[in-house]
Amino acid sequence: RLADGEDPWILRDRADTVANKVILSELAARSPGVPVLSEESPDDPRRLATDQVWIVDPLDGTREWGEEGRDDWAVHVALVEAGTPVAGAVALPARGLTFTSGAVRPPAGRVPARPRVMVSRTRPPRSVAPVRAAIDGVLVPMGSAGAKAMAVVLGEAELYLHAGGQYEWDSAAPVAVALAAGLHASRLDGSPLVYNQPDPWLPDLLICRVELADQVLDTLARVGRARH
């Protein structure tokens, strides 16, 4: 609980710290010696000397976690080997849901006539406008990268597009689950998402139904060429 007049972000920071300790303790017990890249821990340089690393975001959507009544926050844990997320789990605790790459199912049903496009509620990217127009989509703002990605997995949306800034821990676990569910996942230029890099900055992301991938990537490429 917060003391009177205390900054709400103090409570959010405490939650990040506690969640990080619990997750790191479990990983150390289950896979001793495997380095961890976590948003809430100092970078461990040992990770660059190994092909295997855990990538963790103990509380993705910290802002939303601290807002009463919101459920669009998540917990991310991914195992990366040789730059590729080979296993991952995304929990949506406020919804009582956990998705794992080993047990996830593809979204059911066809892509609707007006696909739903998940975007950041605080930083919607400029590049989403031409994509929305090209597919006649409907924008759906939401917090937490994990929550947005799992909306596509659940069939509650068809596309999640982000540009302008993320880190590896924001997307590693969601991408592992999305790929296991048969979805498309890449950078906005169509190149693979590569993890466990010296600089963990990974600024853009596309997760979508495979039926939409070519059209979305073609639209983004045309927009990029027009700007240059």
Secondary structure, DSSP 8 states (H G I E B T S, - for coil): ---TT--HHHHHHHHHHHHHHHHHHHHHHHSTT--EEETTS---GGGGGSSEEEEEEEEE-HHHHTSTT----EEEEEEEETTEEEEEEEEEGGGTEEEETTT-----S---SS-EEEEESS---TTHHHHHHHHT-EEEEES-HHHHHHHHHHTS-SEEEE-S--BHHHHHHHHHHHHHTT-EEE-TTS-----S-SS-B---EEEE-HHHHHHHHHHHHHHHHHH-
